[in-house]
Amino acid sequence: MKTSLFARNFMIYAMVIVLGFTLLGSSFIYQVNRFSGEETQQQLNDTMQQAWASTQAYFQLRDNADWNDKFNASYRVALNMLARDSGGTIFVGDETGKLLFVANEDGCFSQENTGLMLPVAAMEDLLSDGVYTMNATFYGYLSAMHYILGQIVTDTGDEPVGVLFVCVPSQAQADLFLKLSRVFILLTITVLLLTLIATILVVRNMVRPLKNIAIAARKFAAGDLSARAPLPKYQDELYDMTTSFNSMAESMQNSEEARRGLIASVSHDLRTPMTTIAGFVDGILDGTIKPERQEHYLRIISEEIKRLARMANSMLAVSRLENGREMEKNVVDLSEMVRRIVISFEQKLNEKKIEVELDIPERQNLKAEHDSIFQAVYNLMDNAVKFTEQGGSITVYMAETGGKLQFNIINTGSEIPPEKRKFVFDRFYKGDTSRNSNSTGSGLGLYITKTVIKQHGGDIFVRSGEGKTEFCFTLPLTR
């Protein structure tokens, strides 16, 4: 079933609001009730402590010859004051459960001659457990819910002589809970109404740019790769979404153009050496190329075959890297690796009279996959040698900085224009004709290097200016 954007947004906002107010209200009410309950419990304990001491004295002296009405009246006044201060009721009975006194805010009344008994169930629980706690109406003796605490009163020999029940009202806490709940419900309804109004306004402004994006997307899907969505007025998330969509469209347009260029480039790169190889082989076979010149052309054929092999290997390397295979990392000496790579370029360096300066430590350990890191550094060195002019120089720098390994390779020669630098790590990119004039590569070397560095958790970037080009990458040091 199709649901409108307004309905979805409002339902989400409503659920968040209701859930938020429920959690907030529950937490707040719980804390208030807990605090109120602790305060009431403390009051109950304090009242029980004072009433128990007075009642113990009463039972110890009630049969004493010195007992008189004046002391009896003082005891009743004390119970009345305790009941009034706590706002509750105090029941006093003998060890059999016979009710002797009832004290409340109105006074302390003797029940000794009424024959009334305290609740049997309460007496049984108290005598068996030694203490009685309950939140109830005390089996109908009270008109409302009370927190009840009962204790046995003993004589000097710890023999039971009476019982004492102190009751403090709990209805006020329940009323407070209901009042707070009503407040939170009212607030929730109010906020939901405000959310409804806000949702209408927000969705109205939201739908317009989304519709523009949808129109542009349909045009793009129909083959109009130049379709773009107009930017919203305000630079908010919708502005970012529209910008991202336009960037994606531009990227896809560039990718499509790159794909077409790739097909043309690969076709050309494959056709040229294959045409050369076929021409020279036919020349040898039909005798056009004289025997004394055959070795020369066979060497050319060999170089062209090697170039095809390098192109195939590069494309296979890209395939392996993009398949996300798990790397087996080991400790490698990057300094020794660099020295070996430089030595492998000795012939080309000598031919172009390139001066190489190595500013690297004697030994630099790094935990990495040997073959892929070797390929990355080799590609950077190959790139530097390829584009360094006759008699130029190459500088290789390596050092630890900030817990990372920094590697820089700088070569003199033609510069990379600023507008081209962001493309140098793209697959099959050979767009800088000034640097490409002497290139016989596949355009995959720097892409492979960047992929390897990223898979090792590093970063790579390029700088170019003042007759120099510098490639730099950093890798985390794991010892």
C-alpha positions as CSV (number, residue, x, y, z in Angstrom):
1,M,0.0,0.0,0.0
2,K,1.3,3.4,-1.0
3,T,1.9,5.8,1.9
4,S,2.4,9.5,1.5
5,L,5.6,11.2,2.6
6,F,3.6,13.3,5.1
7,A,2.0,10.2,6.7
8,R,5.4,8.5,7.1
9,N,7.0,11.5,8.5
10,F,4.2,12.3,10.9
11,M,4.1,8.6,12.1
12,I,7.8,8.6,12.7
13,Y,7.8,12.0,14.6
14,A,4.7,10.8,16.6
15,M,6.4,7.6,17.6
16,V,9.5,9.4,18.6
17,I,7.6,11.9,20.6
18,V,5.4,9.3,22.3
19,L,8.4,7.1,23.1
20,G,10.4,10.1,24.3
21,F,7.7,11.4,26.6
22,T,7.0,7.9,27.8
23,L,10.6,7.3,28.8
24,L,11.1,10.8,30.2
25,G,7.8,10.7,32.1
26,S,8.4,7.2,33.4
27,S,11.9,8.1,34.5
28,F,10.7,11.4,36.2
29,I,7.7,9.8,37.9
30,Y,9.8,6.9,39.0
31,Q,12.3,9.2,40.6
32,V,9.6,11.3,42.3
33,N,7.8,8.2,43.6
34,R,11.1,6.7,44.8
35,F,12.0,9.9,46.6
36,S,8.5,10.2,48.0
37,G,8.5,6.5,49.0
38,E,11.9,6.8,50.7
39,E,10.7,9.9,52.6
40,T,7.5,8.2,53.7
41,Q,9.5,5.1,54.7
42,Q,11.8,7.2,56.8
43,Q,8.9,8.9,58.4
44,L,7.3,5.5,59.1
45,N,10.5,4.2,60.7
46,D,11.0,7.3,62.8
47,T,7.4,7.2,64.1
48,M,7.7,3.5,64.8
49,Q,10.9,4.0,66.8
50,Q,9.4,6.7,69.0
51,A,6.0,4.9,69.4
52,W,7.8,1.6,70.2
53,A,9.9,3.2,73.0
54,S,6.8,4.8,74.6
55,T,4.7,1.7,74.2
56,Q,7.4,-0.5,75.8
57,A,7.5,1.8,78.7
58,Y,3.7,1.7,78.9
59,F,3.7,-2.1,79.1
60,Q,6.5,-2.2,81.6
61,L,4.7,0.2,83.9
62,R,1.0,-0.6,83.4
63,D,1.0,-3.1,86.2
64,N,3.3,-1.2,88.4
65,A,1.8,0.1,91.7
66,D,3.1,3.6,90.9
67,W,1.2,3.6,87.6
68,N,-1.3,6.4,87.6
69,D,-3.8,8.1,85.3
70,K,-1.3,11.0,84.8
71,F,1.3,8.7,83.1
72,N,-1.5,7.0,81.1
73,A,-2.6,10.3,79.8
74,S,0.9,11.3,78.9
75,Y,1.4,8.1,76.9
76,R,-1.9,8.7,75.0
77,V,-0.9,12.3,74.3
78,A,2.5,11.1,72.9
79,L,0.7,8.6,70.6
80,N,-1.7,11.3,69.4
81,M,1.2,13.7,68.6
82,L,3.1,11.0,66.7
83,A,-0.1,10.1,64.7
84,R,-0.8,13.8,64.0
85,D,2.8,14.5,62.9
86,S,2.8,11.5,60.5
87,G,-0.8,12.1,59.4
88,G,-1.5,8.4,60.0
89,T,-2.9,6.0,62.6
90,I,-1.3,3.9,65.3
91,F,-2.7,0.7,66.7
92,V,-1.6,-0.8,70.0
93,G,-2.6,-4.3,71.2
94,D,-1.5,-6.9,73.7
95,E,0.3,-10.1,72.9
96,T,-3.0,-11.9,72.1
97,G,-4.0,-9.3,69.5
98,K,-6.6,-7.5,71.7
99,L,-6.8,-3.9,70.6
100,L,-5.9,-1.5,73.4
101,F,-5.4,2.0,71.8
102,V,-6.1,3.7,68.4
103,A,-4.3,7.0,67.9
104,N,-4.9,9.4,64.9
105,E,-5.0,13.1,64.3
106,D,-8.2,13.5,66.4
107,G,-6.7,11.9,69.5
108,C,-5.7,8.6,71.2
109,F,-8.7,6.5,72.1
110,S,-8.7,3.5,74.5
111,Q,-10.2,0.3,73.0
112,E,-9.5,-1.9,76.0
113,N,-13.2,-2.4,76.9
114,T,-14.5,-2.7,73.4
115,G,-13.3,-6.3,72.9
116,L,-12.0,-5.5,69.4
117,M,-9.2,-7.6,68.1
118,L,-6.4,-6.7,65.6
119,P,-6.6,-8.6,62.3
120,V,-5.7,-12.2,62.8
121,A,-3.7,-12.5,59.6
122,A,-1.6,-9.5,60.5
123,M,-1.0,-10.9,64.0
124,E,0.1,-14.3,62.6
125,D,2.5,-12.7,60.1
126,L,3.9,-10.4,62.8
127,L,4.4,-13.1,65.4
128,S,6.0,-15.5,62.9
129,D,8.3,-13.0,61.1
130,G,8.9,-10.6,63.9
131,V,8.0,-7.7,61.7
132,Y,5.0,-6.8,59.5
133,T,5.1,-4.6,56.4
134,M,2.2,-3.9,54.0
135,N,0.7,-1.3,51.7
136,A,-3.0,-1.9,52.3
137,T,-6.2,-0.9,54.2
138,F,-5.2,-3.1,57.2
139,Y,-8.0,-5.5,56.5
140,G,-10.6,-2.8,56.4
141,Y,-9.5,-1.1,59.6
142,L,-8.5,1.9,57.5
143,S,-10.5,3.7,54.9
144,A,-7.6,4.3,52.4
145,M,-4.3,2.7,51.4
146,H,-1.5,3.0,54.0
147,Y,2.1,1.9,54.5
148,I,1.9,-0.3,57.5
149,L,4.8,-1.3,59.8
150,G,4.2,-3.7,62.7
151,Q,6.6,-4.7,65.5
152,I,6.4,-6.8,68.6
153,V,6.8,-5.0,71.9
154,T,8.9,-6.9,74.5
155,D,9.6,-6.5,78.2
156,T,13.0,-6.3,79.7
157,G,13.4,-10.1,79.3
158,D,12.6,-9.8,75.5
159,E,9.3,-11.6,76.1
160,P,6.4,-10.3,73.9
161,V,4.0,-8.2,75.9
162,G,2.2,-6.3,73.1
163,V,2.1,-5.4,69.4
164,L,2.4,-2.0,67.7
165,F,1.2,-1.1,64.1
166,V,2.1,2.3,62.7
167,C,0.2,3.3,59.5
168,V,1.1,6.2,57.2
169,P,-1.1,7.2,54.2
170,S,0.1,6.2,50.8
171,Q,-2.8,7.6,48.8
172,A,-1.0,11.0,48.4
173,Q,1.8,9.3,46.5
174,A,-0.8,7.6,44.2
175,D,-2.5,10.9,43.7
176,L,0.8,12.5,42.8
177,F,1.5,9.7,40.3
178,L,-1.9,10.3,38.7
179,K,-1.4,14.1,38.5
180,L,2.1,13.8,36.9
181,S,0.7,11.2,34.5
182,R,-2.0,13.6,33.4
183,V,0.5,16.4,32.9
184,F,2.7,14.3,30.7
185,I,-0.3,13.0,28.7
186,L,-1.5,16.6,28.1
187,L,2.0,17.7,27.1
188,T,2.3,14.7,24.7
189,I,-1.0,15.6,23.0
190,T,0.0,19.2,22.7
191,V,3.4,18.4,21.2
192,L,1.7,15.9,18.8
193,L,-0.6,18.7,17.5
194,L,2.3,21.1,17.1
195,T,4.2,18.3,15.3
196,L,1.3,17.8,12.9
197,I,1.4,21.5,12.0
198,A,5.2,21.4,11.7
199,T,5.1,18.3,9.6
200,I,2.8,19.9,7.1
201,L,5.1,22.8,6.7
202,V,8.3,20.8,6.5
203,V,7.0,18.1,4.1
204,R,5.7,20.8,1.8
205,N,9.2,22.3,1.5
206,M,10.7,18.9,1.3
207,V,8.7,17.4,-1.5
208,R,9.5,20.1,-4.0
209,P,13.2,19.4,-4.3
210,L,12.6,15.7,-4.0
211,K,10.2,16.0,-7.0
212,N,13.0,17.9,-8.9
213,I,15.4,15.1,-8.1
214,A,12.9,12.5,-9.3
215,I,12.3,14.3,-12.6
216,A,16.1,14.6,-13.2
217,A,16.5,10.9,-12.3
218,R,13.9,9.9,-14.9
219,K,15.6,12.0,-17.5
220,F,18.9,10.4,-16.6
221,A,17.5,6.9,-16.7
222,A,16.1,7.7,-20.2
223,G,19.6,8.4,-21.4
224,D,19.9,12.2,-20.9
225,L,23.2,12.1,-19.0
226,S,23.3,15.9,-18.8
227,A,20.1,16.0,-16.6
228,R,20.6,17.8,-13.2
229,A,18.3,18.8,-10.4
230,P,18.0,22.6,-9.5
231,L,19.5,23.4,-6.1
232,P,17.1,24.3,-3.3
233,K,17.1,27.8,-1.8
234,Y,18.4,26.8,1.6
235,Q,21.6,24.9,2.2
236,D,20.2,22.1,4.3
237,E,20.1,18.3,4.0
238,L,18.0,18.6,0.9
239,Y,20.5,20.9,-0.6
240,D,23.2,18.3,0.2
241,M,21.1,15.6,-1.3
242,T,20.5,17.5,-4.5
243,T,24.3,18.3,-4.6
244,S,25.1,14.7,-4.1
245,F,22.7,13.6,-6.8
246,N,24.1,16.1,-9.2
247,S,27.6,14.9,-8.2
248,M,26.6,11.3,-8.7
249,A,25.1,12.2,-12.1
250,E,28.3,14.0,-13.1
251,S,30.4,11.0,-11.9
252,M,28.2,8.6,-13.8
253,Q,28.5,10.8,-16.9
254,N,32.2,10.9,-16.5
255,S,32.3,7.1,-15.9
256,E,30.3,6.6,-19.1
257,E,32.7,8.8,-21.0
258,A,35.6,7.1,-19.4
259,R,34.2,3.7,-20.3
260,R,33.9,4.7,-23.9
261,G,37.4,6.1,-23.7
262,L,38.6,2.9,-22.1
263,I,37.2,0.8,-24.9
264,A,39.0,3.0,-27.4
265,S,42.2,3.2,-25.4
266,V,42.4,-0.5,-24.7
267,S,41.5,-1.3,-28.3
268,H,44.3,1.1,-29.5
269,D,46.8,-0.2,-26.9
270,L,46.1,-3.8,-27.9
271,R,45.8,-3.2,-31.7
272,T,49.1,-1.2,-32.0
273,P,51.5,-3.9,-30.6
274,M,49.5,-6.7,-32.2
275,T,49.6,-5.0,-35.6
276,T,53.3,-4.4,-35.2
277,I,53.9,-8.1,-34.2
278,A,51.8,-9.4,-37.0
279,G,53.5,-7.1,-39.6
280,F,57.0,-8.1,-38.5
281,V,56.1,-11.8,-38.3
282,D,54.6,-11.7,-41.8
283,G,57.7,-9.9,-43.1
284,I,59.9,-12.6,-41.7
285,L,57.8,-15.4,-43.0
286,D,57.4,-14.1,-46.5
287,G,61.1,-13.0,-46.7
288,T,60.5,-9.3,-46.9
289,I,62.7,-8.9,-43.9
290,K,66.2,-10.2,-44.7
291,P,67.7,-12.8,-42.4
292,E,70.4,-10.4,-41.3
293,R,67.7,-8.0,-40.0
294,Q,65.4,-10.7,-38.5
295,E,67.1,-10.6,-35.0
296,H,66.5,-6.8,-34.8
297,Y,62.8,-7.2,-35.6
298,L,62.5,-10.2,-33.3
299,R,63.7,-8.1,-30.5
300,I,61.1,-5.5,-31.3
301,I,58.5,-8.3,-31.4
302,S,59.7,-9.5,-28.0
303,E,59.4,-6.0,-26.5
304,E,55.8,-5.6,-27.8
305,I,54.9,-9.0,-26.4
306,K,56.3,-7.9,-23.0
307,R,54.3,-4.7,-23.2
308,L,51.1,-6.8,-23.9
309,A,52.1,-9.0,-20.9
310,R,52.5,-6.0,-18.7
311,M,49.2,-4.6,-19.7
312,A,47.5,-8.0,-19.0
313,N,49.3,-8.3,-15.7
314,S,48.1,-4.8,-14.7
315,M,44.6,-5.6,-15.5
316,L,44.8,-8.9,-13.6
317,A,46.3,-7.0,-10.6
318,V,43.4,-4.6,-10.7
319,S,40.9,-7.5,-10.8
320,R,42.5,-9.1,-7.8
321,L,42.6,-5.9,-5.8
322,E,39.0,-5.0,-6.5
323,N,37.8,-8.5,-5.6
324,G,38.7,-7.6,-2.0
325,R,40.9,-10.6,-1.3
326,E,42.3,-11.0,2.2
327,M,45.9,-9.8,2.5
328,E,48.6,-11.8,4.3
329,K,50.7,-9.2,6.1
330,N,54.2,-9.8,7.2
331,V,57.1,-7.6,8.4
332,V,59.0,-6.2,5.5
333,D,62.0,-3.9,5.3
334,L,60.7,-1.1,3.2
335,S,64.2,0.5,3.0
336,E,65.7,-2.6,1.4
337,M,62.7,-2.9,-0.9
338,V,63.3,0.7,-2.2
339,R,67.0,0.1,-2.8
340,R,66.2,-3.1,-4.8
341,I,63.6,-1.2,-6.9
342,V,66.0,1.6,-7.6
343,I,68.7,-0.9,-8.7
344,S,66.1,-2.5,-11.1
345,F,65.8,0.9,-12.9
346,E,69.6,1.3,-13.1
347,Q,69.7,1.0,-16.9
348,K,66.9,3.5,-17.6
349,L,68.4,5.9,-15.0
350,N,71.8,5.7,-16.8
351,E,70.2,6.2,-20.2
352,K,68.4,9.4,-19.1
353,K,71.3,10.5,-16.8
354,I,68.9,10.8,-13.9
355,E,70.4,11.5,-10.5
356,V,68.7,9.6,-7.6
357,E,68.9,10.8,-4.0
358,L,67.7,8.4,-1.3
359,D,66.9,10.0,2.1
360,I,65.7,6.8,3.8
361,P,66.7,5.0,7.1
362,E,69.1,2.1,7.0
363,R,66.2,-0.2,7.9
364,Q,62.4,0.5,8.1
365,N,60.2,-2.3,9.2
366,L,56.5,-2.3,8.2
367,K,53.8,-4.9,8.5
368,A,52.3,-5.3,5.1
369,E,51.8,-7.6,2.2
370,H,55.1,-7.7,0.5
371,D,54.1,-8.2,-3.2
372,S,51.4,-5.5,-3.2
373,I,53.5,-2.9,-1.4
374,F,56.4,-3.7,-3.8
375,Q,54.1,-3.2,-6.7
376,A,52.9,0.2,-5.3
377,V,56.4,1.5,-4.7
378,Y,57.6,0.1,-8.1
379,N,54.7,1.9,-9.9
380,L,55.6,5.2,-8.3
381,M,59.3,4.8,-9.2
382,D,58.4,3.8,-12.7
383,N,56.1,6.8,-13.0
384,A,58.9,9.1,-11.8
385,V,61.5,7.7,-14.1
386,K,59.1,7.8,-17.1
387,F,58.4,11.5,-16.7
388,T,61.7,12.8,-15.5
389,E,63.4,14.8,-18.2
390,Q,67.0,14.0,-19.5
391,G,69.5,14.9,-16.8
392,G,66.8,15.4,-14.2
393,S,66.6,14.1,-10.6
394,I,64.5,11.9,-8.4
395,T,64.4,12.2,-4.6
396,V,63.0,9.4,-2.4
397,Y,62.2,10.4,1.2
398,M,61.0,8.1,4.0
399,A,60.6,8.7,7.7
400,E,58.3,8.0,10.7
401,T,56.0,10.8,11.8
402,G,53.1,10.8,14.1
403,G,52.9,7.1,14.4
404,K,52.8,6.7,10.6
405,L,55.3,6.0,7.9
406,Q,55.6,8.8,5.3
407,F,56.9,8.0,1.9
408,N,57.6,10.8,-0.7
409,I,59.0,10.5,-4.2
410,I,59.8,13.7,-6.1
411,N,60.8,14.0,-9.7
412,T,61.7,17.0,-11.9
413,G,60.0,17.5,-15.2
414,S,56.7,18.5,-16.6
415,E,54.0,19.4,-14.1
416,I,50.5,18.1,-13.7
417,P,47.9,20.8,-14.2
418,P,45.6,21.4,-11.1
419,E,42.5,20.4,-13.0
420,K,44.1,17.0,-13.9
421,R,45.5,16.0,-10.5
422,K,42.2,14.6,-9.2
423,F,42.1,12.1,-12.1
424,V,45.7,10.8,-11.9
425,F,44.6,7.9,-9.7
426,D,41.7,6.8,-11.9
427,R,41.8,3.6,-13.9
428,F,43.2,3.9,-17.5
429,Y,43.8,7.7,-17.0
430,K,46.4,9.0,-19.4
431,G,44.8,12.4,-20.0
432,D,47.9,14.7,-19.4
433,T,49.4,14.6,-22.9
434,S,52.5,16.5,-21.8
435,R,53.3,13.7,-19.3
436,N,51.9,11.0,-21.6
437,S,54.1,11.8,-24.6
438,N,56.7,9.3,-23.6
439,S,54.3,6.9,-21.8
440,T,53.9,3.3,-23.0
441,G,51.9,2.3,-19.9
442,S,48.3,1.1,-19.5
443,G,47.1,3.9,-17.2
444,L,46.7,1.4,-14.3
445,G,49.9,1.9,-12.3
446,L,48.8,4.8,-10.1
447,Y,45.3,3.3,-9.7
448,I,46.9,0.1,-8.4
449,T,49.2,2.0,-6.1
450,K,46.2,4.0,-4.6
451,T,44.2,0.8,-4.1
452,V,47.1,-1.0,-2.4
453,I,47.7,2.0,-0.1
454,K,44.0,2.3,0.8
455,Q,43.8,-1.5,1.5
456,H,46.7,-1.1,4.0
457,G,44.8,1.8,5.8
458,G,46.9,4.6,4.3
459,D,46.4,7.7,2.2
460,I,48.1,9.0,-1.0
461,F,48.1,12.3,-2.7
462,V,50.0,14.3,-5.4
463,R,51.5,17.7,-5.6
464,S,52.9,19.4,-8.7
465,G,54.5,22.8,-9.3
466,E,57.7,24.7,-9.8
467,G,59.0,22.1,-12.2
468,K,58.5,19.2,-9.8
469,T,55.9,16.5,-9.2
470,E,55.6,14.8,-5.8
471,F,53.7,11.7,-4.8
472,C,53.3,11.0,-1.1
473,F,51.6,8.2,0.8
474,T,51.3,7.4,4.5
475,L,50.8,4.0,6.2
476,P,50.0,3.1,9.8
477,L,53.0,1.6,11.6
478,T,52.1,-1.8,13.0
479,R,54.9,-3.4,14.9
